[in-house]
Amino acid sequence: MGTITANESTKYLKIASILAQEFAKDAAERDKAGGTAKKQRDALRESGLLNLLIPKEYGGEGQPWSLVLRIVRELAKADAALGHLYGYHAFQTVLPHIAGTTKQKEYFYTQSAKNNWFWGNSSNPIEPSLIGKSHGDGFIVNGHNTFSTGAKDSDCLAITWYDNPEKTTFYLGIIPTSRDGITINDDWDGMGQRQTDSGSVTFENVVVEADEVIDFTESKGTPLATFDAILSQIVLANVFVGSAEGALEEARRYTIEKSRPWYLTDYEKAIDDPFVQRSYGDFWIDIQAAVQLVEKAGRKVDEAWGQDRSLTEEERGETALLTGAANAFGTKVALNVTSNIFQVMGARSATRKNNFDRFWRNVRTHSLHNPIEYKRKNIGHWVLTGEYPNPTVYS
């Protein structure tokens, strides 16, 4: 994996900025509507950003995680759902690299770059429900997953299953989303992240071919094999911090253009009120701290990712601590900013027409999937004992 050069970074970030500006135009309306952001997903397909992480020898752009994460944050400023979809696409793309053989890594990277795949998933690590029965060298999978990310309109799905209800053996597979027997249900009803297509997926006698089953032979027991949790958490940290940045910008514009000073004061404009000024100062300071932390964590991810299968448990642990801290602090800052902007915008800002609450709803919805209290506990345990967090699907 390469490092970011100034020219490459500027080029890709400019593309992301242009996309974000376009996405922002109807973000509030699309949030109300929910459903699939088909036009926006196609714009991401056409942007050239889907293949950033794929090494150049396999047809991709060979860029580092830190750049991808900056793009996630840029998109999330306008629309947290699209930032989430893009970040999780990148995360799913590298699963064969993390968990599979060298041959599988090369195959899936090459095919994804060649066909410009948009990746989604249907996997619930807490409540796994798919059962796969052996069928030749492959499997036939049945079941119903209650959560997914970006399944609808994706080109391929990362799915997980067990070989029996007792959950004896765990499997991971990469299959075409168009495979017979897959039904993506339009039942996502979250109060936030309304366009992440995070509803349920039903599997009826879905065939998973032998070469679509990820082979854990080379990855088993390596710290890199547990790196997926780190990636998902730093992606979401950037979604949260980007949401806070976007909320602050929307609030700033509204306060300048529309907010009125409180009638018991003598200020001509709301922006002259010291309370308003102090509040915006606090918001900005907190966000700068969160940005610095997620970017530091992103650089740490680059270092760890560059070690590949040589990654040590200590390096993995250090990365988990920093990304966990970035996620926990980013969550706290984002929840504070997105809920308190109304105090400085005023009563008229709190309307369905403005839909400013979408920023808070987006952060609140997904931050519940991985409570920050447990990240704090893990980090505090390390501070006191020097023991790194045990690798889990969320740490």
C-alpha positions as CSV (number, residue, x, y, z in Angstrom):
1,M,0.0,0.0,0.0
2,G,1.4,3.3,-1.0
3,T,1.5,6.6,0.8
4,I,-0.4,9.7,-0.1
5,T,1.5,12.2,-2.3
6,A,0.4,15.8,-2.3
7,N,-0.9,15.7,-5.9
8,E,-2.8,12.4,-5.5
9,S,-4.3,13.5,-2.2
10,T,-5.5,16.8,-3.7
11,K,-7.0,15.1,-6.8
12,Y,-9.0,12.5,-4.9
13,L,-10.1,14.9,-2.2
14,K,-11.2,17.4,-4.8
15,I,-13.4,14.7,-6.4
16,A,-14.9,13.8,-3.0
17,S,-15.5,17.5,-2.3
18,I,-17.3,18.0,-5.6
19,L,-19.4,14.9,-4.9
20,A,-20.2,16.1,-1.4
21,Q,-21.3,19.5,-2.6
22,E,-23.7,17.8,-5.1
23,F,-25.0,15.3,-2.5
24,A,-25.7,18.2,0.0
25,K,-28.2,19.8,-2.4
26,D,-30.9,17.3,-1.6
27,A,-29.6,15.5,1.5
28,A,-32.4,16.8,3.7
29,E,-35.1,15.7,1.3
30,R,-33.5,12.3,0.6
31,D,-33.2,11.7,4.4
32,K,-37.0,12.2,4.7
33,A,-37.7,9.9,1.8
34,G,-35.3,7.1,2.8
35,G,-34.8,4.3,0.3
36,T,-31.8,3.8,-1.9
37,A,-29.6,6.7,-3.0
38,K,-29.3,5.2,-6.5
39,K,-28.2,8.4,-8.3
40,Q,-25.6,9.2,-5.6
41,R,-24.3,5.6,-5.6
42,D,-23.9,5.8,-9.4
43,A,-22.0,9.0,-9.0
44,L,-19.6,7.3,-6.6
45,R,-19.2,4.5,-9.2
46,E,-18.4,7.0,-11.9
47,S,-16.0,9.0,-9.7
48,G,-13.2,6.5,-9.7
49,L,-13.1,6.5,-5.9
50,L,-14.3,2.9,-5.4
51,N,-10.9,1.4,-6.3
52,L,-8.7,3.6,-4.2
53,L,-7.5,0.9,-1.7
54,I,-6.9,-1.8,-4.3
55,P,-3.1,-2.1,-5.0
56,K,-2.0,-0.9,-8.4
57,E,-0.8,-4.3,-9.5
58,Y,-4.4,-5.5,-9.4
59,G,-5.8,-2.5,-11.3
60,G,-6.6,-0.2,-8.4
61,E,-5.2,3.2,-7.3
62,G,-3.0,1.8,-4.5
63,Q,-3.9,4.5,-2.0
64,P,-3.7,4.3,1.8
65,W,-6.5,3.9,4.4
66,S,-5.9,7.4,5.7
67,L,-7.0,9.0,2.4
68,V,-10.0,6.8,2.1
69,L,-11.0,7.8,5.7
70,R,-10.6,11.5,4.8
71,I,-13.0,10.9,1.9
72,V,-15.4,9.2,4.2
73,R,-15.4,12.2,6.4
74,E,-15.8,14.6,3.5
75,L,-18.8,12.7,2.2
76,A,-20.3,12.5,5.7
77,K,-20.2,16.3,6.1
78,A,-23.0,16.3,3.4
79,D,-24.6,13.0,4.0
80,A,-23.6,10.5,6.7
81,A,-25.4,7.7,4.9
82,L,-23.3,8.0,1.8
83,G,-20.1,8.4,3.9
84,H,-21.0,5.2,5.7
85,L,-21.8,3.4,2.4
86,Y,-18.5,4.4,0.9
87,G,-16.5,3.6,4.0
88,Y,-18.1,0.2,4.4
89,H,-17.6,-0.5,0.7
90,A,-13.8,0.0,1.2
91,F,-13.9,-2.2,4.4
92,Q,-15.7,-5.0,2.6
93,T,-13.3,-4.8,-0.4
94,V,-10.3,-5.8,1.8
95,L,-12.0,-8.7,3.5
96,P,-10.4,-11.4,1.2
97,H,-7.1,-9.7,1.9
98,I,-7.5,-9.9,5.6
99,A,-9.0,-13.3,5.9
100,G,-8.4,-15.2,2.7
101,T,-5.4,-16.7,0.8
102,T,-3.0,-14.8,-1.3
103,K,-4.7,-16.2,-4.4
104,Q,-8.1,-15.0,-3.2
105,K,-6.8,-11.6,-2.3
106,E,-5.4,-11.2,-5.9
107,Y,-8.6,-12.6,-7.5
108,F,-11.1,-10.4,-5.6
109,Y,-9.0,-7.3,-5.9
110,T,-8.5,-7.8,-9.6
111,Q,-12.2,-8.5,-10.3
112,S,-13.4,-5.6,-8.2
113,A,-11.1,-3.2,-9.9
114,K,-11.9,-4.6,-13.4
115,N,-15.6,-4.4,-12.9
116,N,-15.8,-1.4,-10.6
117,W,-17.7,-3.3,-8.0
118,F,-19.7,-1.5,-5.3
119,W,-19.5,-3.8,-2.2
120,G,-22.2,-4.4,0.4
121,N,-22.7,-6.9,3.2
122,S,-25.3,-9.0,4.9
123,S,-23.8,-10.1,8.2
124,N,-24.9,-9.6,11.8
125,P,-22.0,-10.6,14.0
126,I,-24.1,-10.5,17.2
127,E,-27.0,-12.5,15.9
128,P,-25.7,-14.7,13.1
129,S,-28.7,-16.5,11.5
130,L,-27.6,-18.0,8.2
131,I,-27.0,-21.7,8.0
132,G,-25.0,-23.3,5.1
133,K,-25.2,-26.9,4.2
134,S,-22.4,-28.5,2.3
135,H,-23.1,-28.9,-1.4
136,G,-20.2,-30.4,-3.4
137,D,-17.3,-28.2,-2.6
138,G,-19.5,-25.3,-1.8
139,F,-22.6,-24.5,0.3
140,I,-26.3,-23.9,0.0
141,V,-27.2,-21.1,2.5
142,N,-30.6,-20.3,4.0
143,G,-31.8,-17.8,6.6
144,H,-32.7,-14.2,7.3
145,N,-30.3,-11.5,8.3
146,T,-31.8,-8.6,10.1
147,F,-29.1,-6.1,9.4
148,S,-27.0,-5.2,6.3
149,T,-25.1,-2.3,4.9
150,G,-25.5,-1.2,1.3
151,A,-26.9,-4.5,0.2
152,K,-29.3,-3.0,-2.3
153,D,-27.7,-1.8,-5.5
154,S,-24.4,-3.5,-4.6
155,D,-22.6,-5.7,-7.0
156,C,-21.4,-8.2,-4.5
157,L,-22.1,-9.2,-0.9
158,A,-19.9,-10.3,2.0
159,I,-21.9,-12.8,3.9
160,T,-21.2,-15.0,6.9
161,W,-22.8,-18.3,8.0
162,Y,-22.4,-21.3,10.2
163,D,-22.6,-24.9,9.2
164,N,-25.3,-25.8,11.7
165,P,-27.6,-24.3,14.4
166,E,-25.1,-25.1,17.0
167,K,-22.6,-22.7,15.3
168,T,-19.8,-25.2,15.1
169,T,-17.9,-23.7,12.2
170,F,-17.9,-20.1,10.9
171,Y,-17.7,-19.2,7.2
172,L,-17.2,-16.0,5.2
173,G,-18.2,-15.8,1.5
174,I,-18.2,-13.2,-1.3
175,I,-21.1,-13.7,-3.7
176,P,-22.9,-11.7,-6.5
177,T,-25.8,-9.7,-5.1
178,S,-27.8,-10.9,-8.1
179,R,-27.5,-14.5,-7.1
180,D,-30.7,-16.5,-7.3
181,G,-32.4,-16.8,-3.9
182,I,-31.3,-13.5,-2.5
183,T,-34.1,-11.1,-1.5
184,I,-33.1,-7.7,-0.3
185,N,-36.1,-6.4,1.8
186,D,-37.1,-2.7,1.8
187,D,-37.6,-2.8,5.6
188,W,-34.9,-0.5,7.0
189,D,-36.7,1.8,9.4
190,G,-34.0,3.5,11.4
191,M,-34.6,7.0,12.5
192,G,-31.2,7.9,11.1
193,Q,-28.8,6.6,8.3
194,R,-32.0,6.5,6.3
195,Q,-30.3,5.7,2.9
196,T,-27.8,3.0,4.0
197,D,-30.1,0.2,2.9
198,S,-29.5,-1.4,6.3
199,G,-32.6,-3.6,6.3
200,S,-32.9,-7.4,6.2
201,V,-31.9,-9.8,3.5
202,T,-33.5,-13.3,3.0
203,F,-31.6,-16.2,1.7
204,E,-33.4,-19.1,0.1
205,N,-31.2,-22.0,-1.1
206,V,-28.5,-19.5,-2.2
207,V,-25.6,-21.3,-3.7
208,V,-22.1,-20.3,-2.6
209,E,-19.5,-21.8,-4.9
210,A,-16.3,-23.3,-3.6
211,D,-14.1,-20.4,-4.8
212,E,-16.4,-17.9,-3.2
213,V,-15.8,-19.3,0.3
214,I,-13.0,-17.5,2.0
215,D,-10.2,-19.9,2.9
216,F,-8.8,-19.1,6.4
217,T,-5.8,-21.4,6.0
218,E,-3.2,-18.6,5.7
219,S,-4.9,-16.0,7.9
220,K,-5.9,-18.2,10.9
221,G,-4.2,-17.1,14.1
222,T,-2.7,-13.9,12.6
223,P,-3.4,-10.5,14.1
224,L,-4.3,-9.2,10.6
225,A,-7.2,-11.7,10.6
226,T,-8.9,-9.7,13.3
227,F,-8.2,-6.3,11.7
228,D,-11.8,-6.0,10.3
229,A,-13.1,-4.7,13.6
230,I,-10.5,-1.9,13.7
231,L,-11.4,-0.9,10.1
232,S,-15.1,-0.7,10.8
233,Q,-14.7,1.4,13.9
234,I,-12.4,3.9,12.3
235,V,-14.7,4.2,9.3
236,L,-17.6,5.0,11.6
237,A,-15.5,7.4,13.7
238,N,-15.0,9.4,10.5
239,V,-18.7,9.3,9.7
240,F,-19.4,10.7,13.2
241,V,-16.8,13.5,13.0
242,G,-17.8,14.4,9.4
243,S,-21.4,14.6,10.6
244,A,-20.3,17.1,13.3
245,E,-18.4,19.2,10.8
246,G,-21.4,19.2,8.5
247,A,-23.8,20.1,11.3
248,L,-21.6,23.0,12.4
249,E,-21.4,24.4,8.8
250,E,-25.2,24.2,8.3
251,A,-25.8,25.8,11.7
252,R,-23.2,28.6,11.1
253,R,-24.9,29.5,7.8
254,Y,-28.3,29.5,9.4
255,T,-27.2,31.6,12.3
256,I,-25.6,34.2,10.1
257,E,-28.5,34.3,7.6
258,K,-31.7,33.7,9.7
259,S,-31.2,33.5,13.4
260,R,-32.7,36.4,15.5
261,P,-31.2,37.8,18.7
262,W,-33.0,36.9,21.9
263,Y,-35.6,39.7,22.5
264,L,-34.3,40.5,26.0
265,T,-30.9,41.5,24.6
266,D,-29.9,44.6,22.8
267,Y,-27.9,42.9,20.0
268,E,-28.8,43.7,16.5
269,K,-27.7,40.3,15.2
270,A,-27.7,36.8,16.7
271,I,-24.0,36.5,15.8
272,D,-23.2,39.5,18.1
273,D,-24.4,37.6,21.2
274,P,-21.4,36.4,23.3
275,F,-23.4,33.3,24.3
276,V,-23.8,32.3,20.6
277,Q,-20.1,33.2,19.9
278,R,-18.9,31.1,22.9
279,S,-21.0,28.1,21.8
280,Y,-19.7,28.2,18.3
281,G,-16.2,28.5,19.7
282,D,-16.7,25.4,21.9
283,F,-18.2,23.4,18.9
284,W,-15.2,24.3,16.7
285,I,-12.6,23.5,19.3
286,D,-14.1,20.1,20.1
287,I,-14.4,19.2,16.4
288,Q,-10.8,20.2,15.8
289,A,-9.7,17.8,18.6
290,A,-11.8,15.0,17.1
291,V,-10.4,15.6,13.6
292,Q,-6.9,15.5,14.9
293,L,-7.6,12.2,16.7
294,V,-9.3,10.4,13.8
295,E,-6.4,11.6,11.5
296,K,-3.8,10.3,13.9
297,A,-5.7,7.0,14.1
298,G,-5.8,6.9,10.3
299,R,-2.1,7.2,10.1
300,K,-1.7,4.5,12.7
301,V,-4.0,2.3,10.5
302,D,-1.7,2.9,7.5
303,E,1.3,1.8,9.5
304,A,-0.4,-1.4,10.7
305,W,-1.9,-2.2,7.3
306,G,1.5,-1.8,5.7
307,Q,2.7,-4.7,7.9
308,D,0.2,-7.1,6.3
309,R,0.7,-10.6,7.7
310,S,3.7,-9.5,9.6
311,L,1.5,-7.4,11.9
312,T,2.2,-8.2,15.5
313,E,-0.3,-8.5,18.4
314,E,1.3,-5.4,20.0
315,E,0.9,-3.4,16.8
316,R,-2.6,-4.6,16.4
317,G,-3.4,-3.7,20.0
318,E,-1.9,-0.2,19.7
319,T,-4.0,0.4,16.6
320,A,-7.2,-0.8,18.3
321,L,-6.6,1.5,21.2
322,L,-6.2,4.6,19.0
323,T,-9.0,3.8,16.7
324,G,-11.3,3.0,19.6
325,A,-10.4,6.3,21.3
326,A,-11.1,8.1,18.0
327,N,-14.5,6.4,17.7
328,A,-15.4,7.1,21.4
329,F,-14.3,10.7,21.3
330,G,-15.8,11.3,17.9
331,T,-19.1,9.9,19.0
332,K,-19.2,12.2,22.1
333,V,-18.3,15.3,20.2
334,A,-20.7,14.5,17.4
335,L,-23.6,13.9,19.7
336,N,-22.9,17.1,21.6
337,V,-22.6,19.3,18.5
338,T,-25.5,17.8,16.5
339,S,-27.9,18.2,19.4
340,N,-26.8,21.6,20.7
341,I,-26.7,23.5,17.4
342,F,-30.4,24.3,17.9
343,Q,-29.6,26.4,21.0
344,V,-27.7,28.8,18.9
345,M,-29.9,28.7,15.8
346,G,-33.1,29.4,17.6
347,A,-36.7,28.0,17.7
348,R,-37.4,28.5,14.0
349,S,-34.6,26.2,13.1
350,A,-36.4,23.2,14.7
351,T,-38.7,22.4,11.9
352,R,-39.2,19.3,9.7
353,K,-38.6,21.5,6.7
354,N,-35.1,22.3,7.8
355,N,-34.5,18.7,8.9
356,F,-31.4,19.8,10.8
357,D,-32.0,16.9,13.3
358,R,-30.8,14.5,10.6
359,F,-27.3,15.0,11.8
360,W,-28.0,14.0,15.3
361,R,-30.3,11.1,14.2
362,N,-27.5,9.7,11.9
363,V,-24.9,9.8,14.7
364,R,-27.2,8.5,17.4
365,T,-28.5,5.6,15.3
366,H,-25.2,4.1,14.4
367,S,-23.3,4.9,17.6
368,L,-25.8,2.6,19.4
369,H,-24.5,-0.4,17.5
370,N,-21.2,-0.2,19.4
371,P,-21.6,1.6,22.7
372,I,-18.7,3.9,23.6
373,E,-18.8,2.8,27.2
374,Y,-17.2,-0.5,26.3
375,K,-14.5,1.3,24.3
376,R,-13.8,3.4,27.4
377,K,-13.7,0.3,29.5
378,N,-11.2,-1.4,27.2
379,I,-9.0,1.6,27.0
380,G,-9.2,2.2,30.8
381,H,-8.3,-1.5,31.4
382,W,-5.2,-1.0,29.2
383,V,-4.2,2.2,31.0
384,L,-4.4,0.3,34.4
385,T,-3.0,-3.1,33.4
386,G,-1.1,-2.6,30.1
387,E,-3.2,-5.4,28.5
388,Y,-4.5,-4.7,25.0
389,P,-8.2,-5.2,24.2
390,N,-9.1,-8.8,23.3
391,P,-9.9,-8.9,19.5
392,T,-13.7,-9.2,19.0
393,V,-16.0,-8.2,16.2
394,Y,-16.2,-4.8,17.8
395,S,-12.7,-4.2,19.1
